[in-house]
């Protein structure tokens, strides 16, 4: 099962990157049609290819910077370091970089393009409320993302979502620049549609690669720790003490174990995370099958 998921995640990475290039090409075509300059399409295609390669290698570093995570050594927080180290030995994984985020909101995330270049992070709020078994469960969840190559998919999606949002913002701004007589009415409509629906498509892409993986990472954490009660207790605390993080960004939302954004009806509809009560139910229903 796990090998199938890893293979599927590797295929998904290629598919997402190829799909992104096509989306950017479509946005470029809209710009070109609106500007009556088809060389714009070539520029967009080149940018899309270059940016995709750049994000493959740099997205995790950008994500870490955006969350405010700071890398630590064992002496900085032996408790967190030992939890991660013991779990990596059990899982047969290389030791990832370990980071701490100064934030009272309890949360954690993992990122990186593969297990050899992985990063795991926990907030100070998480370290404050979790006992050792619960902390191990949370970090086992994050290391399951690493082992399953979920981190590669979510990291690539993160980088591409950032650019789609940026291009959409440019598109909206360009609608109000220039001489109205030079604008193609059809191109103007295409630009409006692109600017509105590209971020929505990016959000749906995050949603598609996140929800099922959270369930699987919960199960992976239980298999790694052999202690379902620890994962259940950790999820209950995450639910009880949930609060928005200081640094909020929808692009990094899918990386966290719990939704780091301020919740409202719209955000719940497009949340990349399944309800915690459903995650707990799945673990308890399968408790004796692990």
C-alpha distance (Angstrom), angle and dihedral (degrees) to the residues before:
residue distance angle dihedral
X1 . . .
X2 3.81 . .
X3 3.80 93.5 .
X4 3.79 90.1 50.6
X5 3.80 90.3 52.2
X6 3.81 92.2 48.9
X7 3.80 91.4 49.8
X8 3.81 90.4 46.8
X9 3.81 91.3 50.4
X10 3.80 91.0 52.3
X11 3.81 89.8 51.3
X12 3.79 90.8 46.7
X13 3.80 90.4 53.9
X14 3.81 91.3 56.6
X15 3.81 91.6 44.2
X16 3.81 93.1 49.3
X17 3.80 92.6 48.4
X18 3.82 91.5 48.5
X19 3.79 91.0 45.6
X20 3.77 90.4 50.1
X21 3.80 91.9 54.1
X22 3.82 88.8 51.8
X23 3.83 92.1 48.6
X24 3.79 91.8 50.2
X25 3.80 89.6 46.5
X26 3.82 88.6 53.3
X27 3.80 90.4 49.8
X28 3.80 88.6 48.1
X29 3.80 89.9 51.4
X30 3.80 89.4 52.7
X31 3.79 90.8 51.0
X32 3.81 90.8 46.0
X33 3.80 92.6 49.6
X34 3.78 91.9 47.7
X35 3.81 93.5 47.0
X36 3.82 93.9 39.2
X37 3.81 87.5 -129.1
X38 3.80 114.4 116.1
X39 3.80 94.0 -175.1
X40 3.81 83.7 76.6
X41 3.80 88.0 71.9
X42 3.81 90.9 58.9
X43 3.79 90.8 50.6
X44 3.80 91.8 50.1
X45 3.81 91.7 48.6
X46 3.80 91.7 51.3
X47 3.78 92.0 46.5
X48 3.80 91.2 49.2
X49 3.81 93.1 52.6
X50 3.81 93.9 45.0
X51 3.79 93.1 45.2
X52 3.81 92.6 48.6
X53 3.80 91.1 55.2
X54 3.80 91.3 44.2
X55 3.81 91.9 51.2
X56 3.79 92.2 48.6
X57 3.80 89.5 63.2
X58 3.82 102.6 27.3
X59 3.82 108.1 31.4
X60 3.80 95.6 91.2
X61 3.82 91.9 53.5
X62 3.80 89.9 49.0
X63 3.81 91.3 49.0
X64 3.80 91.7 50.4
X65 3.81 90.4 50.4
X66 3.81 92.4 47.9
X67 3.81 92.3 53.1
X68 3.80 93.3 47.8
X69 3.82 92.3 -122.1
X70 3.81 115.6 164.2
X71 3.80 122.2 -155.2
X72 3.79 115.5 -120.3
X73 3.79 137.8 -166.6
X74 3.79 126.8 -138.6
X75 3.80 93.2 -93.0
X76 3.82 91.3 56.4
X77 3.82 94.5 60.6
X78 3.83 114.1 -3.9
X79 3.81 92.0 179.1
X80 3.80 95.5 60.3
X81 3.81 93.6 36.5
X82 3.81 93.2 51.7
X83 3.80 92.0 47.6
X84 3.80 91.2 54.0
X85 3.80 94.1 41.3
X86 3.81 94.4 51.0
X87 3.79 91.7 48.2
X88 3.80 93.8 48.7
X89 3.80 90.1 52.7
X90 3.81 90.6 50.3
X91 3.80 92.2 46.6
X92 3.81 94.2 43.8
X93 3.80 92.1 -121.4
X94 3.82 130.1 140.0
X95 3.78 114.3 -105.1
X96 3.82 108.6 -92.0
X97 3.77 126.1 -147.7
X98 3.80 109.2 -86.0
X99 3.80 121.2 -142.7
X100 3.78 138.5 179.7
X101 3.81 125.7 -149.6
X102 3.79 116.8 -151.5
X103 3.79 97.8 -132.2
X104 3.84 131.8 119.2
X105 3.81 91.5 -141.0
X106 3.83 108.0 99.3
X107 3.80 108.2 -122.6
X108 3.80 145.3 123.7
X109 3.78 138.4 -164.9
X110 3.79 144.2 -175.5
X111 3.78 129.3 -148.1
X112 3.80 140.9 165.4
X113 3.79 139.4 106.3
X114 3.83 95.5 -97.6
X115 3.83 140.5 -10.8
X116 3.83 90.8 -85.2
X117 3.82 90.7 58.8
X118 3.80 100.6 34.8
X119 3.79 129.9 139.3
X120 3.81 126.3 -163.4
X121 3.79 123.2 -170.4
X122 3.79 139.0 -176.9
X123 3.77 130.7 -168.5
X124 3.78 122.9 -122.0
X125 3.80 86.4 -118.4
X126 3.81 90.2 60.3
X127 3.81 92.6 48.2
X128 3.80 90.1 50.4
X129 3.81 98.0 54.8
X130 3.82 104.2 32.9
X131 3.79 124.1 84.1
X132 3.79 117.9 -142.7
X133 3.82 96.2 -89.1
X134 3.80 92.1 47.5
X135 3.79 91.6 47.0
X136 3.80 89.5 51.1
X137 3.81 89.6 51.0
X138 3.81 92.2 52.3
X139 3.79 93.7 47.4
X140 3.82 89.9 45.2
X141 3.81 86.8 55.7
X142 3.80 90.2 53.4
X143 3.81 92.8 45.6
X144 3.81 88.8 51.1
X145 3.80 86.8 59.6
X146 3.80 87.4 51.7
X147 3.80 94.7 48.3
X148 3.81 93.1 46.2
X149 3.83 92.9 48.7
X150 3.81 88.9 -119.8
X151 3.78 85.7 133.7
X152 3.80 92.0 63.4
X153 3.80 92.7 53.1
X154 3.81 95.6 44.5
X155 3.82 92.5 44.0
X156 3.80 92.7 51.6
X157 3.81 90.7 46.7
X158 3.81 89.3 49.7
X159 3.79 92.7 55.0
X160 3.77 94.3 45.5
X161 3.81 94.0 46.4
X162 3.80 89.1 54.8
X163 3.80 92.1 55.7
X164 3.81 95.1 43.4
X165 3.80 89.8 53.2
X166 3.80 90.7 47.6
X167 3.81 93.5 50.1
X168 3.79 91.7 46.3
X169 3.79 89.7 52.7
X170 3.81 89.8 51.3
X171 3.78 89.5 49.7
X172 3.78 92.4 53.4
X173 3.80 91.3 48.7
X174 3.81 93.1 48.1
X175 3.78 90.4 55.8
X176 3.79 88.0 73.5
X177 3.82 97.5 43.8
X178 3.78 126.8 86.7
X179 3.78 139.2 18.0
X180 3.80 114.4 -37.2
X181 3.83 89.7 -143.2
X182 3.80 91.1 62.7
X183 3.78 95.1 53.7
X184 3.77 122.8 101.1
X185 3.84 108.6 -132.2
X186 3.79 91.0 -145.6
X187 3.78 91.4 46.7
X188 3.80 89.6 49.7
X189 3.80 90.3 55.0
X190 3.81 91.1 47.8
X191 3.80 90.5 50.4
X192 3.81 92.0 51.0
X193 3.81 91.6 49.3
X194 3.81 91.5 47.0
X195 3.80 93.5 48.1
X196 3.79 92.3 50.1
X197 3.79 102.6 39.7
X198 3.81 102.3 35.9
X199 3.83 93.0 73.9
X200 3.82 89.0 45.2
X201 3.80 90.2 52.7
X202 3.80 89.2 49.4
X203 3.81 90.9 51.9
X204 3.78 91.4 49.4
X205 3.81 89.3 50.6
X206 3.80 89.3 54.9
X207 3.78 90.4 47.4
X208 3.79 92.1 51.0
X209 3.81 94.3 53.1
X210 3.79 97.8 41.1
X211 3.80 118.4 47.4
X212 3.80 100.9 59.2
X213 3.78 90.6 40.8
X214 3.80 91.0 58.5
X215 3.80 90.3 57.3
X216 3.80 91.0 47.8
X217 3.82 92.8 47.3
X218 3.82 89.8 51.4
X219 3.80 89.1 52.9
X220 3.80 90.5 45.1
X221 3.80 90.4 52.6
X222 3.80 91.1 52.7
X223 3.81 90.9 48.8
X224 3.80 90.1 49.9
X225 3.82 97.4 46.7
X226 3.82 96.9 31.0
X227 3.79 86.5 -142.1
X228 3.84 115.0 105.6
X229 3.79 91.4 175.8
X230 3.80 90.3 63.4
X231 3.81 92.9 56.3
X232 3.80 92.0 44.6
X233 3.81 92.2 49.5
X234 3.82 91.4 47.2
X235 3.81 92.0 50.6
X236 3.80 91.2 48.8
X237 3.79 90.7 53.1
X238 3.80 91.0 46.9
X239 3.81 88.3 53.4
X240 3.80 95.4 45.0
X241 3.81 95.7 45.8
X242 3.81 97.6 35.1
X243 3.78 115.4 142.5
X244 3.81 135.7 152.5
X245 3.78 116.1 -86.6
X246 3.80 119.8 -118.9
X247 3.80 92.3 -120.2
X248 3.77 104.7 52.8
X249 3.78 123.2 -178.5
X250 3.79 126.4 158.5
X251 3.80 90.2 -147.6
X252 3.83 92.2 65.4
X253 3.82 95.7 38.7
X254 3.81 95.6 98.8
X255 3.81 92.8 56.5
X256 3.81 95.9 64.5
X257 3.79 127.4 86.3
X258 3.81 89.4 -131.3
X259 3.80 130.0 28.4
X260 3.84 105.9 -86.3
X261 3.82 95.0 -166.9
X262 3.77 132.1 92.1
X263 3.79 106.6 -91.6
X264 3.78 126.2 -126.0
X265 3.79 135.3 146.7
X266 3.81 93.7 -84.6
X267 3.80 94.7 45.9
X268 3.82 90.7 50.2
X269 3.79 90.2 52.7
X270 3.82 92.5 54.6
X271 3.80 97.8 30.4
X272 3.79 115.6 142.2
X273 3.80 89.2 -146.1
X274 3.81 127.8 75.8
X275 3.83 116.2 -130.7
X276 3.79 111.3 -78.0
X277 3.81 91.6 -131.3
X278 3.81 88.6 59.5
X279 3.81 91.1 48.7
X280 3.81 90.1 51.4
X281 3.81 91.4 47.7
X282 3.80 92.0 53.2
X283 3.79 92.0 51.7
X284 3.80 93.5 47.2
X285 3.81 92.3 46.6
X286 3.81 90.3 53.1
X287 3.80 96.5 35.5
X288 3.81 95.3 117.3
X289 3.80 95.4 43.1
X290 3.80 97.0 63.1
